[in-house]
């Protein structure tokens, strides 16, 4: 455990050292690039979720419409059969 703490303290000391202005600018530019990269990934995930929800809703509505049409066809067929039977 003591070895870990020594290495951790060395690491944090290294991280808090002052860097040259160009190094600081590079670190900031890299951080901005990382932020843009992760933001783009988040936007893509959000878009994919919206597309998936839209496709699921479209499928649900299509199934409901087809079921309603089938019910209407069945009712019309039954009415036609009933009318023909009454004529006979």
Rosetta blueprint (number, residue, H / E / L):
1 X L
2 X H
3 X H
4 X H
5 X H
6 X H
7 X H
8 X H
9 X H
10 X H
11 X H
12 X H
13 X H
14 X H
15 X H
16 X L
17 X L
18 X L
19 X L
20 X L
21 X H
22 X H
23 X H
24 X H
25 X H
26 X H
27 X H
28 X H
29 X H
30 X H
31 X H
32 X H
33 X H
34 X H
35 X H
36 X H
37 X H
38 X H
39 X H
40 X H
41 X H
42 X H
43 X H
44 X H
45 X H
46 X H
47 X H
48 X H
49 X H
50 X H
51 X H
52 X H
53 X H
54 X H
55 X H
56 X H
57 X H
58 X H
59 X H
60 X H
61 X H
62 X H
63 X H
64 X H
65 X H
66 X H
67 X H
68 X H
69 X H
70 X H
71 X H
72 X H
73 X H
74 X H
75 X H
76 X H
77 X H
78 X H
79 X H
80 X H
81 X H
82 X H
83 X H
84 X H
85 X H
86 X H
87 X H
88 X L
